[in-house]
Amino acid sequence: MSVPLEHVFAILERQSAEVIAQALRNILDLSVKNDSGLYNLYLSLPGLCCKTLGGDPELATGVTSAWENLYLGAYLLDTVADEGEFGTDLGLIVTLSISCIPAARMLLLEHLNSEQGIETCNNILKDFDRALLKVCVGQVKDLTEQEPTLEKCWEIASENTGEIFALAARSGARLCSENPKVISLFSDLGWHLGHLVQIGDDVNGLWLQDETRSDLAYGKWTLPVSYAMLVLPPPKQERLKEYLDLAKRDQYFEVAARRMIIEAGALFYLAAEADRHRQLALKALADAIPATTDRQDLLDFINLAMMWITPNDSTKR
C-alpha cells in the first residue's frame, strides 16, 4: 500500500543526496518490528482509516509513504542518537533524519492529486508541517533530557509517537471526510495508538531485542525507569542510578537494574496505562463512525498494538 523505500531513496538521489540515501540504506534496521509484522501494521494505518470511512485505501498511498518518511526520521534519531550503536556521529545522524523531511513533502506532492481536491491536499500538507514542528520539539526534549521525570517522559511520548500516529490517522480520515469532528476523533484514535506503541517500545526495551542491546545497557531513562525513580525511596533511587551507569559496561548490573524496576511495579503501572489508552482509542473509534460501519480492521489494529506490550513474558528475566 505504501510506496517502497526504494522510491524514497530515488528521490533523495535526484536531490543530489547520494551519500544520504546510501547512509539511510546502511543505517536503518527495523528487523524486530519487521519480524513481528508491526512495521507493516503501522504503515497500514492511514489506509485503514480511509477504508473505515468508506474510501479506497489506495487513496492513502502518498500519505502513507510521506508518513513513513517522518516515522523513519523519528526512528533514526530515537534509536541511533540515543543508543549510538552504529558508531555514527550525531551531526550525520541529524542530517540523515532531516533528509526525510523533503522526501516526505515530495511524496505528498507527487501522489496527492485533483481527485482529493485542492483544499484537501493543502490541508494535509499544512497538517504535516504542523505535526513536524511538534515532533521536532519532542525530539529535542528527548535528546536533551538525560534524566526525565515520569511527567516529562509522557510529555515527550505525546509530542513524538503520539503526534506521529495522530497524524497518520487523521490524514487517512481527511482523505474521505470533511467533518472536523470526525477528523479530530480519528486524530485522538491515532494519538492513543501512539502511546500504546511507545509503551510497548519502552517495556520491551527493558530486555535484549535480538542483537540489539537493551535500553538499560545504554542507561536510557524510559517510562519504566522514570516510574521507578518516582516511587522508590531516595536510597534505592541512588542505587538504581548506580546500576544504570554500571549496566553500560556489565550485564550483571543491567539485570540488577531491571529487577529493581520490575519490583517497583513499573510493569503493572504501564500495563494499566496501556489498557487506559486502548479503551480511549476504542471510544474515539466508536464516537467517530456509526455502529453499523465495519470497524474490524481498526479494532484488530488496536488489539495488535496492545499485544506488542509483553510485560508478563515468563521467558524474560
C-alpha positions as CSV (number, residue, x, y, z in Angstrom):
1,M,0.0,0.0,0.0
2,S,2.9,2.4,0.6
3,V,5.5,3.5,-1.9
4,P,8.6,1.3,-1.5
5,L,11.5,2.8,0.4
6,E,13.5,2.5,-2.9
7,H,11.2,5.3,-4.2
8,V,12.3,7.4,-1.2
9,F,16.0,6.7,-1.9
10,A,15.5,7.6,-5.5
11,I,14.0,10.9,-4.6
12,L,17.0,11.7,-2.3
13,E,19.3,10.7,-5.1
14,R,17.5,13.0,-7.5
15,Q,18.2,15.8,-5.0
16,S,22.0,15.0,-5.3
17,A,21.9,13.4,-1.9
18,E,23.5,10.1,-2.9
19,V,25.6,10.0,0.3
20,I,22.5,10.5,2.5
21,A,20.5,7.9,0.5
22,Q,23.2,5.3,0.9
23,A,23.7,6.0,4.6
24,L,20.0,5.5,5.1
25,R,20.2,2.2,3.4
26,N,23.0,1.1,5.6
27,I,21.9,2.5,8.9
28,L,18.2,1.8,9.2
29,D,17.3,-1.6,10.8
30,L,13.7,-2.3,11.7
31,S,14.3,-6.1,11.9
32,V,12.5,-6.5,15.3
33,K,9.3,-4.8,14.1
34,N,9.5,-6.3,10.6
35,D,9.8,-9.8,12.1
36,S,6.7,-9.2,14.2
37,G,4.7,-7.6,11.4
38,L,4.5,-4.4,13.4
39,Y,6.1,-2.1,10.9
40,N,3.7,-3.1,8.1
41,L,0.9,-2.8,10.6
42,Y,1.9,0.8,11.4
43,L,2.1,1.7,7.7
44,S,-1.4,0.4,7.1
45,L,-3.0,3.0,9.5
46,P,-3.7,5.8,7.0
47,G,-5.3,3.4,4.5
48,L,-7.3,1.6,7.2
49,C,-8.7,4.9,8.5
50,C,-9.6,5.9,4.9
51,K,-11.2,2.5,4.3
52,T,-13.2,2.6,7.5
53,L,-14.8,5.8,6.3
54,G,-15.8,4.2,3.1
55,G,-12.9,5.3,0.9
56,D,-10.5,3.4,-1.3
57,P,-7.3,2.7,0.8
58,E,-5.2,3.2,-2.3
59,L,-6.1,6.9,-2.0
60,A,-3.8,6.9,1.1
61,T,-0.7,5.8,-0.9
62,G,1.0,9.2,-0.9
63,V,0.1,10.0,2.7
64,T,1.3,6.6,3.8
65,S,4.7,7.0,2.1
66,A,5.2,10.5,3.3
67,W,4.2,9.5,6.9
68,E,6.7,6.5,6.6
69,N,9.5,9.0,6.0
70,L,8.6,11.1,9.1
71,Y,8.4,7.9,11.1
72,L,11.8,6.8,9.8
73,G,13.3,10.2,10.6
74,A,12.0,10.0,14.2
75,Y,13.1,6.4,14.5
76,L,16.6,7.3,13.3
77,L,17.0,10.0,15.9
78,D,15.5,7.8,18.7
79,T,17.3,4.6,18.0
80,V,20.6,5.8,16.7
81,A,21.2,9.0,18.5
82,D,20.1,7.6,21.9
83,E,21.9,4.3,21.6
84,G,24.8,5.3,19.4
85,E,25.3,1.6,18.4
86,F,26.1,2.4,14.8
87,G,29.2,4.4,15.6
88,T,27.9,7.4,13.6
89,D,28.5,11.0,14.8
90,L,25.5,13.0,15.9
91,G,25.8,15.6,13.1
92,L,25.4,12.9,10.4
93,I,22.5,11.3,12.3
94,V,20.7,14.7,12.4
95,T,21.4,15.3,8.7
96,L,20.1,11.9,7.8
97,S,16.9,12.4,9.8
98,I,16.3,15.9,8.4
99,S,16.7,14.4,4.9
100,C,13.5,12.5,5.4
101,I,11.5,15.8,5.6
102,P,11.9,17.0,2.0
103,A,11.4,13.4,0.8
104,A,8.1,13.3,2.7
105,R,6.9,16.5,1.2
106,M,7.9,15.4,-2.3
107,L,6.0,12.2,-1.9
108,L,2.9,14.1,-0.8
109,L,3.1,16.4,-3.8
110,E,3.7,13.6,-6.2
111,H,0.7,11.5,-5.0
112,L,-1.9,14.0,-3.8
113,N,-3.9,15.0,-6.9
114,S,-7.1,16.6,-8.1
115,E,-9.1,13.6,-7.1
116,Q,-8.7,14.6,-3.5
117,G,-9.4,18.3,-4.2
118,I,-7.0,21.2,-3.8
119,E,-8.3,22.2,-0.4
120,T,-7.9,18.6,1.0
121,C,-4.4,18.4,-0.4
122,N,-3.4,21.8,1.1
123,N,-4.9,20.8,4.4
124,I,-2.9,17.6,4.5
125,L,0.3,19.4,3.6
126,K,-0.2,22.1,6.3
127,D,-1.0,19.4,8.8
128,F,2.2,17.5,8.0
129,D,4.1,20.8,8.5
130,R,2.5,21.5,11.9
131,A,2.9,17.9,13.1
132,L,6.6,18.0,12.1
133,L,7.2,21.1,14.3
134,K,5.6,19.3,17.2
135,V,7.7,16.2,16.6
136,C,10.9,18.2,16.4
137,V,10.1,19.8,19.7
138,G,9.6,16.4,21.2
139,Q,12.8,15.1,19.7
140,V,14.9,18.0,21.1
141,K,13.5,17.2,24.6
142,D,14.2,13.5,24.1
143,L,17.8,14.2,23.1
144,T,18.5,16.8,25.8
145,E,16.6,15.4,28.8
146,Q,19.1,13.0,30.3
147,E,17.1,12.1,33.4
148,P,13.5,13.0,32.6
149,T,10.8,12.7,35.2
150,L,7.8,10.5,34.6
151,E,5.7,13.5,33.7
152,K,8.4,14.6,31.2
153,C,8.6,11.1,29.7
154,W,4.8,11.2,29.0
155,E,5.2,14.7,27.5
156,I,7.9,13.5,25.1
157,A,5.8,10.5,24.2
158,S,2.9,12.7,23.4
159,E,4.9,15.0,21.2
160,N,6.8,12.2,19.4
161,T,5.0,8.9,19.0
162,G,1.6,10.3,19.9
163,E,1.7,13.1,17.4
164,I,3.2,10.9,14.6
165,F,0.4,8.3,14.9
166,A,-2.3,11.0,15.3
167,L,-1.1,12.5,12.0
168,A,-1.3,9.1,10.3
169,A,-4.9,8.5,11.4
170,R,-6.3,12.0,10.8
171,S,-4.6,12.2,7.4
172,G,-6.2,9.0,6.3
173,A,-9.6,10.2,7.6
174,R,-9.1,13.6,5.9
175,L,-9.0,11.9,2.5
176,C,-12.6,10.7,2.9
177,S,-14.2,13.2,5.3
178,E,-14.5,16.9,5.6
179,N,-16.2,16.7,9.0
180,P,-13.9,18.4,11.6
181,K,-15.3,16.3,14.5
182,V,-14.7,13.0,12.6
183,I,-11.1,14.1,11.7
184,S,-10.5,15.1,15.3
185,L,-11.8,11.8,16.7
186,F,-9.5,9.9,14.3
187,S,-6.6,12.1,15.4
188,D,-7.5,11.0,19.0
189,L,-7.5,7.4,18.0
190,G,-4.0,7.7,16.5
191,W,-2.8,9.7,19.5
192,H,-3.8,6.9,21.9
193,L,-2.4,4.2,19.5
194,G,0.9,6.1,19.5
195,H,1.0,5.9,23.3
196,L,0.4,2.1,23.0
197,V,3.3,1.9,20.6
198,Q,5.6,3.9,22.9
199,I,4.6,1.8,26.0
200,G,5.4,-1.3,24.0
201,D,8.8,0.0,22.9
202,D,9.7,1.0,26.4
203,V,8.6,-2.2,28.1
204,N,10.2,-4.4,25.5
205,G,13.3,-2.2,25.6
206,L,14.0,-3.4,29.2
207,W,15.2,-6.6,27.6
208,L,17.6,-7.6,24.8
209,Q,15.8,-7.5,21.4
210,D,17.5,-10.0,19.0
211,E,21.0,-8.5,18.6
212,T,20.1,-5.0,19.9
213,R,21.2,-4.2,23.4
214,S,18.5,-3.2,25.9
215,D,17.7,0.4,26.9
216,L,19.1,-0.3,30.3
217,A,22.5,-1.2,28.7
218,Y,22.5,2.3,27.3
219,G,21.4,4.0,30.5
220,K,18.3,5.3,28.8
221,W,15.6,6.8,31.1
222,T,12.4,5.4,29.5
223,L,8.9,5.2,31.1
224,P,9.7,2.2,33.3
225,V,12.9,3.8,34.6
226,S,11.2,7.1,35.3
227,Y,8.3,5.4,37.1
228,A,10.7,3.5,39.3
229,M,12.6,6.7,40.1
230,L,9.3,8.4,41.1
231,V,8.1,5.7,43.5
232,L,11.4,4.3,45.0
233,P,12.7,5.8,48.3
234,P,15.8,8.1,47.9
235,P,18.4,5.4,48.9
236,K,17.0,3.0,46.2
237,Q,16.9,5.8,43.7
238,E,20.6,6.3,44.1
239,R,21.2,2.6,43.9
240,L,19.2,2.3,40.6
241,K,21.2,5.3,39.2
242,E,24.4,3.5,40.0
243,Y,23.2,0.3,38.5
244,L,22.2,2.1,35.3
245,D,25.6,3.7,35.0
246,L,27.3,0.3,35.5
247,A,24.9,-1.5,33.2
248,K,26.6,0.2,30.2
249,R,29.7,-2.0,30.9
250,D,28.5,-5.0,32.9
251,Q,25.4,-7.1,32.2
252,Y,25.2,-8.1,35.9
253,F,24.1,-4.6,36.7
254,E,21.7,-4.5,33.8
255,V,19.9,-7.5,35.3
256,A,20.0,-5.9,38.8
257,A,18.5,-2.6,37.4
258,R,15.8,-4.5,35.6
259,R,14.9,-6.4,38.8
260,M,14.6,-3.1,40.8
261,I,12.4,-1.6,38.1
262,I,10.1,-4.6,38.0
263,E,9.9,-4.8,41.8
264,A,9.0,-1.1,41.9
265,G,5.8,-2.0,40.0
266,A,6.7,-0.3,36.7
267,L,5.2,-3.0,34.5
268,F,1.9,-3.1,36.4
269,Y,1.7,0.7,36.1
270,L,2.4,0.6,32.4
271,A,0.0,-2.3,31.8
272,A,-2.7,-0.2,33.4
273,E,-1.8,2.9,31.3
274,A,-1.8,0.8,28.1
275,D,-5.3,-0.5,28.9
276,R,-6.4,3.1,29.5
277,H,-5.1,4.2,26.2
278,R,-6.7,1.2,24.5
279,Q,-10.1,2.0,26.0
280,L,-9.8,5.6,24.9
281,A,-8.8,4.6,21.4
282,L,-11.8,2.3,21.2
283,K,-14.0,5.1,22.4
284,A,-12.7,7.6,19.8
285,L,-13.4,5.0,17.1
286,A,-16.9,4.3,18.4
287,D,-17.6,8.1,18.5
288,A,-16.2,8.7,15.0
289,I,-18.3,6.3,13.0
290,P,-21.8,4.7,13.2
291,A,-22.1,1.3,14.9
292,T,-23.2,-0.2,11.6
293,T,-19.9,0.6,10.0
294,D,-17.3,-2.2,9.7
295,R,-14.7,-1.3,12.2
296,Q,-13.0,-4.7,12.4
297,D,-9.7,-3.7,10.7
298,L,-9.1,-0.8,13.1
299,L,-10.2,-2.9,16.1
300,D,-7.6,-5.5,15.0
301,F,-5.0,-2.8,14.7
302,I,-5.7,-1.6,18.3
303,N,-5.5,-5.2,19.6
304,L,-2.3,-6.0,17.8
305,A,-0.7,-2.8,19.1
306,M,-1.7,-3.9,22.6
307,M,-0.2,-7.3,22.1
308,W,3.3,-5.7,21.4
309,I,3.3,-4.9,25.2
310,T,4.5,-8.1,26.8
311,P,5.4,-7.4,30.5
312,N,4.4,-10.9,31.7
313,D,6.6,-12.9,29.3
314,S,7.9,-15.7,31.6
315,T,10.9,-16.2,29.4
316,K,12.3,-12.8,30.3
317,R,14.4,-12.2,33.4
